[in-house]
Amino acid sequence: MHDEPAQGTLAVHAGEARQKAGDAIADAIFCTSTYTFENSQAILEFLDGKNPREEYGRYGNPNERVVERKLAALDGGEAALVFASGMAAIVTLLMAKLNAGDEIVFFDECYHRSREFCVKHLSRFGVTTRQVKTGNYEALASAITPATKMLVSESPTNPHLSVVDLERFVAVGRSAKVETLIDATLATPYNLRPLRAGVDYVLHSATKYLGGHNDLLAGVVVGSEEKLAPVRQLRGILGTITAPHVAYLLQRGLKTFALRMEQHNRNGLALAQFLAGHPKVTKVYYPGVPAHPYFHLAKETMRGFGGLLTFEIRGDAQTAMRVVDAVKIPRIGPSLGGVESLIEQPLLMSYWNYTPEQRAAIGIADTLIRVSAGIEDTDDLLADFRQALEHA
Ligand SMILES: *Cc1c(COP(=O)(O)O)cnc(C)c1O
């Protein structure tokens, strides 16, 4: 692929004009809700499609268009649509694509709010949701009926970091003429390019690694222009768009995307390897360690394994709380993919309302700890976890 610039170059330059407003090197932020026409003739030309331009903020803004071109280039897609959040992206995409009577099939380790939207809300509009065990391609194929319109998975998944075999996933969809969607938020286009495997739509919560600085919410869907056209139309009605300031922040964050991902990958792998060899750690979920069930698939299909990892320690919920409270660099909080490392205990942060039986059924141990490795110095993070585990 020598004809195509690499991710580091695309992240800095793709989608941007060479010469910009005011001759500035940075894009101006278009702080406006509406765009004016010089005269009635200009409106007629716009309506005839002779003069593509902005009209009203709900339909698009120049900052969002720049970042959309950049994100399409990074994922190797024809077009990208940016949204107010990752969830706004999923909701708008599914509402544009599904009709009453349609069915959708999920791998069950997908982001819980995406599944909740389908199970609790799309059901009110007559859409049926089926869920099958992640990685079971026979069950996936069996769940398809003549009414099925889309297969959805995340790869890798959270918090168990299961990796989907995209070729098999796509083959199941294609043989039944059903479209496929991969939420690649944890992988990012740096580590995984699902469109190359033939996936129809790739989705990211840009809140995570793409924005990368824990300072914005955004989402993106990448795919073909034709397939995204109805999604763009619906976004213009719903108003699930990104504001110009946020789009600019996302563009700014993306400049260092490749550099950040290198360090996230390095820190994630170093921490996972350190934890895997620690006597107080009983299990590590990270596709870059050989004990992980998807190690070989991940090694074959991913460039790096990202900054998110989870692990279980010997002891009980209190032991895990002591370790979480003892780390000095990562802050305690949800989310992932930012330059600042984060740590949390899924039991408290996401699954407190579940019964112990429900947690056991989905593999959430009381001692599970989730780490989003930031871009701090690797040795400092390792030293921090070494001292924190002395409290276990
Ligand atoms: C965070 C996240 C989402 C939702 O994105 P928001 O930007 O928070 O709306 C969807 N999928 C995955 C895998 C996520 O991590």
The ligand as a MOL file (V3000), in Angstrom:
LIG
                    3D

  0  0  0     0  0            999 V3000
M  V30 BEGIN CTAB
M  V30 COUNTS 15 15 0 0 0
M  V30 BEGIN ATOM
M  V30 1 C -18.1350 4.8900 24.9430 0
M  V30 2 C -18.5680 3.8960 23.9630 0
M  V30 3 C -19.7270 4.0780 23.2030 0
M  V30 4 C -20.6320 5.2650 23.3800 0
M  V30 5 O -19.9950 6.4390 23.0070 0
M  V30 6 P -20.3620 7.8770 23.6400 0
M  V30 7 O -19.4430 8.7930 22.9300 0
M  V30 8 O -20.1100 7.7690 25.1200 0
M  V30 9 O -21.8070 8.1130 23.3640 0
M  V30 10 C -20.0490 3.1170 22.2590 0
M  V30 11 N -19.2820 2.0230 22.0820 0
M  V30 12 C -18.1690 1.8130 22.8010 0
M  V30 13 C -17.3660 0.5900 22.5600 0
M  V30 14 C -17.7760 2.7330 23.7690 0
M  V30 15 O -16.6640 2.5220 24.4890 0
M  V30 END ATOM
M  V30 BEGIN BOND
M  V30 1 1 1 2
M  V30 2 1 2 3
M  V30 3 2 2 14
M  V30 4 1 3 4
M  V30 5 2 3 10
M  V30 6 1 4 5
M  V30 7 1 5 6
M  V30 8 2 6 7
M  V30 9 1 6 8
M  V30 10 1 6 9
M  V30 11 1 10 11
M  V30 12 2 11 12
M  V30 13 1 12 13
M  V30 14 1 12 14
M  V30 15 1 14 15
M  V30 END BOND
M  V30 END CTAB
M  END
